[in-house]
Amino acid sequence: METPEKKETILLVDDIPANLEILIRVFQRAGYKVRAVTSGPLGIRAAEHDPPDIVLLDVTMPGMDGYETCRRLKQNPLLKGIPVI
């Protein structure tokens, strides 16, 4: 019996739902597991709950911007090794 391959997980963080919809479609078609959230705080919670393989992060978001979100992700010892683009 073959073991299923683990799909790499991408966490998308963007406050514009249309951007998320496009990116979700593109990455799912390429075979990735995709999770998407619409704010920095939700991105941090999602990463803490189930760490992704990579985070694609919008820079300009209301409230907590992408730079602060990235800083907080990198402060967490469990998440600091995850690449953030």
Buried (B, 14 or more C-beta within 10 A) or exposed (E): EEEEEEEBBBBBBBBEEEBBEEBBEEBEEEEBBBBBBBBBBBBBEBBEEEBBBBBBBBEEBEEBBBEBBBEBBEEEEEBEEBEBE
